[in-house]
Amino acid sequence: MRERDGAAAYDRWLADLERRHLADLTFPEVSRALRALSAAYVERRQKLGEGAALAGAGKRAAFALFYGPLHFLLVSHIVRSLAGAADPVPTVVDLGCGTGASGAAWASACAGAPRVVGIDRHPWALSQAADTYRTFGLPATVHRADADAARLPAGRCAILAAFTANELTDDARDRLLDRLVDRGARGDRILIVEPIAGSIARWWSRWRAAFEAAGGRGDEWRLRAELPPIVAKLDRAAGLDHREITGRSLWLAMSATAATRAAGRSASS
Ligand SMILES: C[S@@+](CC[C@H](N)C(=O)[O-])C[C@H]1O[C@@H](n2cnc3c(N)ncnc32)[C@H](O)[C@@H]1O
């Protein structure tokens, strides 16, 4: 997608989010829900996998309107910073797509508008993600499935799990790690994004070791981005501080030559 088209789509997406999510709720209602949602992310990780974060109109609005744009900005920065991440690819798979913010960020940074496959267990998230991908002009399908068990496209993919792996059970997360490392070895690009938060440390170091053993890397990110006005306003009203956006990532991608060799091997096996 050309830079100018991308900026116009981003502005349109933000305007749509604000219109939709502030249609039936007042700003104070959304900012109160944002406080509750942020507390849920910090304190009640085990409830997240049961869908607690998206229970109720206020939390959904806060998630879509506040965290969606923050995730978009962070993932855009990451995929523009990692060599080869924004190279053309036929399909971006957005695991635990939520409102589609992170998947749209990656796909719209890639040359040639890849197809996006959004996967989530939550029907509300899937409907929001479909709207997001459409607003960015990305051909897309969405599927209700578990992130660790969903069928993945057979062809070459870029596979993203942004702020998703931490919501899985330990067993599901282990299964996902095995699948992702296997897909990486076959030539897919794999990107995992999570916050820099203590609750994640438990599994992150094991994932990082597995990615590094497969030739990948781990990074921490801190960026000062221009927050959309509604996000900055919610940030202040909820007593948060996202003037600096932070996150960490795991990245696995073979060189083009190795990926071509791997594709040849799996086609002939
Ligand atoms: C924090 S949100 C992140 C959404 C999006 N990736 C983003 O970056 O904004 C986590 C998403 O993972 C989904 N999720 C949680 N457990 C899941 C599972 N086992 N399978 C599929 N999706 C899951 C939730 O429904 C939610 O939409």
The ligand as a MOL file (V3000), in Angstrom:
LIG
                    3D

  0  0  0     0  0            999 V3000
M  V30 BEGIN CTAB
M  V30 COUNTS 27 29 0 0 0
M  V30 BEGIN ATOM
M  V30 1 C -5.3920 -8.5650 23.8460 0
M  V30 2 S -6.3410 -9.0620 22.4970 0 CHG=1
M  V30 3 C -5.1990 -8.7030 21.1570 0
M  V30 4 C -5.9080 -8.4510 19.8730 0
M  V30 5 C -5.0480 -8.0660 18.6800 0
M  V30 6 N -4.1240 -9.1170 18.3090 0
M  V30 7 C -4.3110 -6.7820 18.9160 0
M  V30 8 O -3.0650 -6.7760 18.8260 0
M  V30 9 O -4.9520 -5.7530 19.1660 0 CHG=-1
M  V30 10 C -6.2970 -10.8150 22.5580 0
M  V30 11 C -7.2530 -11.4950 21.5900 0
M  V30 12 O -6.9770 -12.8960 21.6410 0
M  V30 13 C -8.2140 -13.5760 21.5830 0
M  V30 14 N -8.0090 -14.9090 22.1660 0
M  V30 15 C -7.7660 -15.2370 23.4490 0
M  V30 16 N -7.6010 -16.5710 23.5680 0
M  V30 17 C -7.7580 -17.0760 22.3210 0
M  V30 18 C -7.7000 -18.4030 21.7760 0
M  V30 19 N -7.4380 -19.4640 22.5400 0
M  V30 20 N -7.8910 -18.5650 20.4570 0
M  V30 21 C -8.1630 -17.5040 19.6480 0
M  V30 22 N -8.2200 -16.2350 20.1100 0
M  V30 23 C -8.0210 -16.0290 21.4200 0
M  V30 24 C -9.1800 -12.7090 22.3620 0
M  V30 25 O -10.5310 -12.9930 22.0130 0
M  V30 26 C -8.7210 -11.3130 21.9490 0
M  V30 27 O -9.4250 -10.8760 20.8150 0
M  V30 END ATOM
M  V30 BEGIN BOND
M  V30 1 1 1 2
M  V30 2 1 2 3
M  V30 3 1 2 10
M  V30 4 1 3 4
M  V30 5 1 4 5
M  V30 6 1 5 6
M  V30 7 1 5 7
M  V30 8 2 7 8
M  V30 9 1 7 9
M  V30 10 1 10 11
M  V30 11 1 11 12
M  V30 12 1 11 26
M  V30 13 1 12 13
M  V30 14 1 13 14
M  V30 15 1 13 24
M  V30 16 1 14 15
M  V30 17 1 14 23
M  V30 18 2 15 16
M  V30 19 1 16 17
M  V30 20 1 17 18
M  V30 21 2 17 23
M  V30 22 1 18 19
M  V30 23 2 18 20
M  V30 24 1 20 21
M  V30 25 2 21 22
M  V30 26 1 22 23
M  V30 27 1 24 25
M  V30 28 1 24 26
M  V30 29 1 26 27
M  V30 END BOND
M  V30 END CTAB
M  END
